[in-house]
Amino acid sequence: MAASTTSSIETTNPATGERLARYDAHDRVQVDALLNSADETFTHWRERPIAARAEKMRRLAEHLRTNRDRIAPLASVEMGKPVTEAEAEVEKCAWNCDYYAEHAGRFLADERVTSTATHSYVAFRPLGVVLAIMPWNFPFWQVFRFAAPALMAGNVAVLKHAANVTECALEIERAFYAAGFPEGAFATLLVPSREMEEIVADPRVAAVTLTGSGPAGSSVAATAGKHLKKTVLELGGSDAFIVLADADVDAAAAMAVKARFQNAGQSCIAAKRFIVVDRVHDAFVQAFVHGTQALRIGDPLDRETQIGPLARRDLRDALERQVRESVAQGARVALGGAAIDGPGAYYAPTIVTEVTAAMPLFREETFGPVAAVVRARDVEHAVELANDSEFGLGGNVWTQNIELARELASRLESGNVFINGMTASDPRLPFGGVKHSGYGRELSSFGIREFVNIQTVWIGPPKTAQGGAAVE
């Protein structure tokens, strides 16, 4: 590994613009030591019985719950998440730990298969060091979503988190060790993004998971592919929220407010393109605007706040550009549409109507509190619009005709379809996308099996076919 230049990481409070802290980046010697520790720990951790791993995972869940009121505000300060949402995020991480502690044994149990062997089965063996490259928008959940199943499967984890949530990353590492995990089972790397290609290629890294942008995913996948390493990518999304003519418009609009503006709209699975059949379009927009107007914007540490700042000013600049260019092409601002004056990176909750497929608000991922409303002629047009995207992460269908909704779900090009509800990740359900939203799955039994060696074990002597010849 080439020596890294001396560098540091600075974090900033997006609500005030004030600098929070400065951290020295890990140098070459420190990175080597962390990777060596992880590699060595794997040889022992993989041999621990699942029950012993589960005991540590339950203690981790307990630690998160006990320290929630101290841990959650770190996200509020570093990336602007309203503290009540941050508390819910920490609780969800604890739930995920408990879920895998309870179910990993069943998910990873040997599966007997009838074959030509006297006895044959499929076993699930850990791979080794799993490198995770994670984003800032859900600084705790994104990490625990991969880490709980990875460690329960017998792997160990190394985290490269987004620089602006460095204290969150370090707090996660502390939580694992407070719960009694062995040294090297989980480590946070403090390194600049430019050094990740070399770390991905390092022979001590067995597999890589990334949640982030399309370009980042493509770059990591190229490096991992060159070195024949398994990857899971969860990338961007431009989820369609389809409202059909027979939908409960008030219920759909109420959920649309949460689906778009939770976490200030900074979510890959947030509803972004609201595709509404013409017959109920105006009624939906009216209810959507009314509900959005009631959102309270403010200090993310204030428990009454529902909309905090964007995580960085450059993100706000990108959002402003998308709105400005779409309006120039004929879109109409029904609510908001501008940055909020002040030191923080705040942007007003915004609803833009008359959006067409050629506009940036339709074609690009919008990562912030802006909703694009698209008018559809009918059901077929709505499906056509929903699939007219390079992304395929999630989608919603609102209708009282459940059979129709099931049929539409089969035609939507997305990894998740939620009918009469809001798209959300759940430890019990697989999560991931298609197209430019990535590949592979997290969570559920599918997620824990992403980073294992699915091993066939065949025990002879073989059974014989009629006439005594061995069957090949």
C-alpha positions in Angstrom: 0.0 0.0 0.0 1.4 3.4 -1.0 2.1 5.9 1.7 -0.7 8.4 2.2 0.0 12.1 2.4 -0.5 13.7 5.8 -4.1 14.9 5.8 -7.0 15.7 8.1 -10.7 15.5 8.1 -12.9 18.5 9.2 -16.5 18.3 10.1 -19.0 21.2 10.0 -22.4 21.8 11.5 -24.8 22.2 8.5 -27.3 24.1 10.6 -24.8 26.9 11.6 -21.9 26.6 9.2 -19.5 26.3 12.2 -16.6 23.9 12.3 -17.2 21.0 14.7 -13.9 19.1 14.8 -10.7 18.2 13.1 -9.4 14.6 12.8 -6.0 13.3 11.7 -6.4 10.9 8.8 -4.9 7.4 9.3 -1.5 7.1 7.6 -0.1 4.0 5.8 1.1 2.4 9.0 -2.2 2.8 10.8 -4.3 1.5 7.8 -2.0 -1.6 7.5 -2.4 -2.2 11.2 -6.1 -2.0 11.1 -6.4 -4.3 8.1 -3.9 -6.8 9.7 -6.0 -6.8 12.9 -9.2 -7.4 11.0 -7.6 -10.2 8.9 -6.2 -11.9 12.0 -9.5 -11.5 14.0 -11.4 -13.1 11.2 -9.5 -16.4 11.7 -10.9 -16.6 15.3 -14.3 -14.9 14.9 -15.4 -17.2 12.1 -14.9 -20.2 14.5 -17.2 -18.7 17.2 -20.5 -20.5 17.4 -23.4 -18.5 16.1 -24.9 -18.4 19.6 -21.7 -16.7 20.9 -21.9 -14.1 18.1 -25.6 -13.6 18.9 -24.8 -12.9 22.5 -22.5 -10.0 21.5 -25.0 -8.7 19.0 -27.7 -8.6 21.6 -25.4 -6.7 23.9 -24.8 -4.2 21.1 -28.5 -3.7 20.7 -28.8 -3.1 24.4 -25.9 -0.6 24.3 -27.5 1.4 21.5 -30.8 1.6 23.3 -29.2 2.5 26.6 -27.1 5.3 25.0 -29.6 6.4 22.4 -30.0 9.9 23.9 -26.3 10.5 23.7 -25.6 8.8 20.3 -28.6 10.2 18.3 -27.7 13.9 18.5 -24.3 13.2 16.8 -26.2 12.8 13.5 -28.2 16.0 14.2 -25.0 18.0 14.7 -22.9 16.4 11.9 -25.5 16.1 9.1 -28.6 18.0 10.2 -31.0 15.1 10.9 -33.9 16.2 13.2 -33.1 14.6 16.6 -36.4 12.7 16.8 -35.6 11.0 13.5 -32.0 10.3 14.7 -33.4 8.6 17.8 -35.7 6.5 15.6 -32.7 5.6 13.5 -30.6 4.4 16.5 -33.6 2.3 17.6 -33.9 0.7 14.2 -30.2 -0.2 14.4 -30.8 -2.0 17.7 -33.8 -3.8 16.2 -31.6 -5.0 13.3 -29.0 -6.3 15.8 -31.7 -8.2 17.7 -33.2 -9.5 14.4 -30.0 -11.1 13.2 -29.1 -12.4 16.7 -32.4 -14.3 16.6 -32.5 -15.4 13.0 -28.9 -15.8 11.7 -28.7 -19.4 12.9 -31.7 -20.4 10.8 -30.6 -18.3 7.8 -27.1 -20.0 7.8 -28.1 -23.5 8.7 -26.9 -26.2 6.4 -29.4 -27.1 3.7 -29.7 -30.8 2.9 -30.0 -31.6 -0.8 -30.9 -35.0 -2.4 -28.3 -35.8 -5.1 -26.1 -38.6 -6.3 -24.2 -38.5 -3.1 -24.8 -40.7 0.0 -25.3 -37.3 1.7 -25.0 -33.8 0.3 -25.7 -30.3 1.6 -25.1 -26.7 1.1 -23.2 -24.7 3.7 -22.7 -21.0 4.2 -19.2 -20.0 5.2 -17.9 -16.5 5.9 -15.6 -14.7 3.4 -13.4 -12.6 5.6 -12.9 -8.8 5.8 -15.9 -6.9 4.4 -15.1 -3.3 3.5 -18.0 -1.0 3.7 -18.1 2.5 2.0 -21.0 4.3 3.5 -22.8 7.6 3.0 -23.8 10.3 5.5 -27.6 10.5 5.1 -28.4 7.7 7.6 -25.0 7.6 9.3 -26.0 4.8 11.8 -28.5 2.7 9.9 -26.5 2.4 6.7 -23.7 0.9 8.7 -25.7 -1.5 10.9 -27.7 -2.6 7.9 -24.5 -4.3 6.6 -22.6 -4.9 9.8 -25.1 -6.9 11.8 -25.6 -9.6 9.2 -21.9 -9.6 8.1 -20.6 -10.2 11.6 -23.3 -12.7 12.4 -22.2 -14.7 9.3 -18.7 -14.8 10.8 -17.1 -12.0 8.7 -15.4 -8.9 10.2 -16.0 -5.4 9.1 -14.0 -2.3 8.1 -15.8 0.9 7.6 -14.9 3.9 5.4 -17.6 6.4 6.3 -18.5 9.7 4.8 -16.1 12.4 6.0 -18.8 14.7 7.3 -20.0 12.1 9.8 -16.7 11.1 11.2 -17.8 11.3 14.9 -20.7 9.1 14.1 -18.3 6.6 12.5 -16.1 6.6 15.5 -19.1 6.2 17.9 -20.2 3.1 16.0 -16.8 1.6 16.4 -16.9 2.4 20.1 -20.3 0.7 20.4 -19.0 -2.6 19.0 -16.2 -2.7 21.5 -18.5 -1.6 24.4 -20.6 -4.6 23.5 -17.7 -7.0 23.9 -16.7 -7.7 20.2 -13.1 -8.6 19.9 -10.5 -6.1 18.7 -10.4 -6.1 14.9 -14.0 -7.3 14.5 -15.1 -3.8 13.5 -12.8 -0.9 12.6 -13.3 2.6 11.2 -10.8 3.9 8.7 -10.2 7.6 8.6 -8.9 8.0 5.0 -9.6 10.3 2.1 -11.8 8.9 -0.7 -8.8 9.1 -3.1 -7.2 6.2 -1.3 -10.1 3.8 -1.5 -9.1 2.2 -4.8 -5.9 0.9 -3.2 -7.8 -0.3 -0.1 -10.5 -2.1 -2.2 -7.7 -3.9 -4.1 -5.9 -4.9 -0.9 -5.7 -8.7 -0.7 -6.8 -8.6 3.0 -10.2 -7.3 1.8 -12.5 -10.1 0.7 -15.6 -8.2 -0.3 -17.0 -4.7 -0.6 -20.4 -3.1 0.0 -21.1 0.5 -1.0 -24.1 2.7 -0.6 -23.7 6.0 -2.5 -23.7 7.6 -5.9 -23.7 5.9 -9.2 -20.2 7.1 -10.2 -18.8 6.0 -6.8 -20.4 2.6 -7.2 -19.1 2.2 -10.7 -15.6 3.0 -9.7 -15.6 0.6 -6.7 -17.2 -2.2 -8.8 -14.5 -1.7 -11.5 -11.7 -2.1 -9.0 -13.3 -4.9 -7.1 -14.1 -6.7 -10.4 -10.5 -6.4 -11.5 -9.5 -8.2 -8.3 -12.4 -10.7 -8.5 -14.1 -9.5 -5.3 -17.8 -9.8 -4.5 -19.6 -6.5 -4.2 -23.0 -5.2 -3.2 -24.0 -1.8 -4.4 -27.0 0.3 -3.2 -26.9 3.4 -5.3 -29.2 6.3 -6.2 -32.9 6.3 -6.7 -35.7 8.4 -8.2 -38.6 6.5 -6.8 -42.0 6.9 -8.4 -45.1 7.5 -6.2 -48.0 6.5 -8.4 -51.5 7.8 -7.5 -54.3 6.2 -9.5 -57.8 7.6 -10.0 -59.4 5.4 -7.4 -56.8 6.1 -4.7 -57.7 7.6 -1.3 -56.2 10.9 -2.3 -56.1 12.4 1.2 -54.3 9.3 2.6 -51.9 9.3 -0.3 -51.1 13.0 0.1 -50.5 12.7 3.8 -48.1 9.8 3.3 -46.4 11.7 0.4 -45.4 14.4 2.9 -43.5 11.9 5.0 -42.3 9.9 2.0 -40.6 12.9 0.4 -39.6 15.1 3.3 -38.3 12.7 5.9 -34.6 13.4 6.6 -35.1 16.6 4.5 -35.6 14.5 1.5 -32.1 13.1 1.7 -32.8 9.4 1.1 -32.2 7.1 -1.8 -35.6 5.5 -1.3 -37.5 8.7 -0.7 -40.4 9.2 -3.1 -39.2 11.7 -5.6 -41.4 11.6 -8.7 -45.1 11.9 -7.8 -46.9 10.5 -10.9 -50.6 11.3 -10.5 -53.4 10.3 -12.9 -55.0 13.4 -14.4 -58.4 12.8 -12.8 -57.1 13.2 -9.2 -54.1 15.4 -10.0 -55.4 18.7 -8.8 -56.9 17.3 -5.6 -53.7 15.5 -4.8 -51.6 18.6 -5.3 -53.8 20.7 -3.1 -53.7 18.2 -0.3 -49.9 17.6 -0.7 -49.2 21.4 -0.5 -51.5 21.7 2.5 -49.7 19.0 4.4 -46.2 20.2 3.4 -47.0 23.7 4.6 -47.4 22.4 8.1 -43.9 21.1 8.4 -41.8 22.8 10.9 -38.3 23.9 9.8 -35.6 24.6 12.4 -32.7 23.6 14.6 -32.3 19.8 14.2 -31.7 19.5 18.0 -35.1 21.1 18.7 -37.6 18.2 19.2 -40.3 20.1 17.4 -38.2 20.4 14.2 -39.4 18.2 11.2 -37.1 19.7 8.5 -33.4 20.3 9.2 -30.7 21.6 6.9 -29.2 19.8 4.0 -26.0 18.1 5.0 -23.8 20.4 2.9 -24.1 23.7 1.0 -23.0 22.1 -2.2 -26.0 19.7 -2.0 -28.3 22.7 -1.6 -26.6 24.4 -4.7 -27.3 21.2 -6.8 -30.9 21.2 -5.7 -31.3 24.9 -6.6 -29.9 24.2 -10.0 -32.4 21.3 -10.6 -35.3 23.4 -9.7 -34.2 26.5 -11.6 -33.6 24.5 -14.8 -36.9 22.6 -14.6 -38.8 25.9 -14.1 -37.0 27.4 -17.1 -38.4 24.4 -19.1 -42.0 25.0 -18.0 -42.4 23.5 -14.5 -44.4 25.5 -11.9 -43.5 26.0 -8.3 -46.5 25.3 -6.1 -44.7 25.7 -2.8 -41.3 26.8 -1.7 -38.6 26.8 -4.4 -35.8 28.7 -2.7 -33.0 28.5 -0.2 -33.7 29.9 3.2 -31.5 32.8 4.2 -29.1 32.3 7.1 -25.9 30.5 8.0 -27.2 27.0 7.6 -27.7 24.9 4.4 -31.5 25.1 4.6 -33.8 24.8 1.6 -37.6 25.4 1.8 -39.8 22.3 1.4 -40.8 22.5 -2.3 -43.4 21.1 -4.5 -43.0 21.6 -8.3 -45.9 20.7 -10.7 -46.1 20.2 -14.4 -42.8 18.4 -14.5 -42.1 16.4 -17.7 -39.8 13.6 -18.5 -37.2 15.9 -20.1 -36.6 18.0 -17.0 -33.8 17.6 -14.4 -36.3 17.1 -11.6 -37.5 14.0 -13.5 -34.3 12.7 -15.1 -31.9 13.2 -12.2 -32.0 12.1 -8.6 -33.1 14.9 -6.3 -31.4 14.7 -2.9 -33.3 17.2 -0.8 -36.7 18.5 0.1 -38.1 18.9 -3.4 -41.1 16.9 -4.8 -41.7 16.7 -8.6 -45.4 16.1 -9.5 -45.9 14.6 -12.9 -49.3 14.4 -14.6 -50.2 11.0 -16.1 -53.1 10.4 -18.6 -54.0 7.0 -17.2 -52.6 3.8 -15.6 -50.6 2.8 -18.6 -49.0 6.2 -18.9 -48.2 6.2 -15.2 -46.3 2.9 -15.5 -44.5 4.1 -18.6 -43.4 7.3 -16.7 -42.4 5.3 -13.6 -40.1 3.1 -15.7 -38.6 5.9 -17.7 -35.7 6.3 -15.4 -32.1 5.0 -15.2 -32.9 4.1 -11.5 -34.8 1.2 -10.1 -34.7 1.2 -6.4 -38.2 1.6 -5.1 -41.7 2.6 -6.0 -45.2 3.1 -4.6 -48.7 2.5 -6.0 -51.8 4.0 -4.5 -55.1 2.4 -5.5 -58.0 0.6 -3.9 -57.8 -2.1 -6.5 -55.2 -4.5 -4.9 -55.3 -7.0 -7.8 -54.4 -4.2 -10.2 -51.7 -3.0 -7.9 -50.1 -6.5 -7.8 -50.2 -6.6 -11.6 -48.5 -3.2 -11.8 -45.9 -4.2 -9.3 -44.9 -7.0 -11.6 -44.3 -4.4 -14.3 -42.4 -1.8 -12.3 -38.7 -1.9 -12.8 -37.6 -1.6 -9.2 -36.3 -3.7 -6.4 -39.1 -2.6 -4.0 -42.8 -1.9 -4.5 -44.9 -0.6 -1.7 -48.7 -0.5 -2.2 -50.7 2.1 -0.3 -47.7 2.8 1.9 -44.3 4.4 2.1 -41.1 2.7 0.9 -38.9 1.8 3.9 -36.2 -0.7 4.7 -37.1 -3.5 7.1 -34.7 -6.2 8.5 -37.3 -8.8 7.6 -37.4 -7.9 3.9 -34.7 -7.9 1.3 -33.6 -4.4 0.2 -31.8 -3.3 -3.0 -32.3 -2.1 -6.6 -31.9 -2.8 -10.3 -30.6 -0.7 -13.2 -28.4 2.1 -12.0 -29.6 1.7 -8.5 -27.2 -1.1 -8.0 -27.3 -4.9 -7.4 -27.3 -7.4 -4.6 -29.5 -7.3 -1.6 -29.2 -6.2 2.0 -31.3 -7.4 5.0 -33.4 -10.5 5.5 -32.0 -14.0 4.7 -31.0 -12.7 1.3 -28.7 -10.0 2.8 -26.8 -12.3 5.2 -26.1 -14.7 2.3 -24.5 -12.0 0.1 -21.1 -12.2 1.9 -20.8 -15.9 2.4 -19.2 -18.8 0.4 -22.2 -20.9 -0.6 -20.4 -24.2 -0.4 -21.5 -27.6 -1.8 -20.5 -30.6 0.3 -20.8 -34.0 -1.4 -20.2 -37.2 0.6 -19.8 -40.5 -1.2 -19.9 -43.3 -2.1 -22.2 -42.2 -4.9 -25.6 -43.7 -5.5 -25.7 -45.8 -8.7 -28.2 -45.7 -11.5 -29.8 -48.8 -12.9 -27.2 -51.1 -14.3 -24.7 -50.1 -11.7 -23.1 -47.1 -13.5 -22.3 -44.0 -11.4 -24.4 -41.0 -12.2 -22.3 -38.0 -13.0 
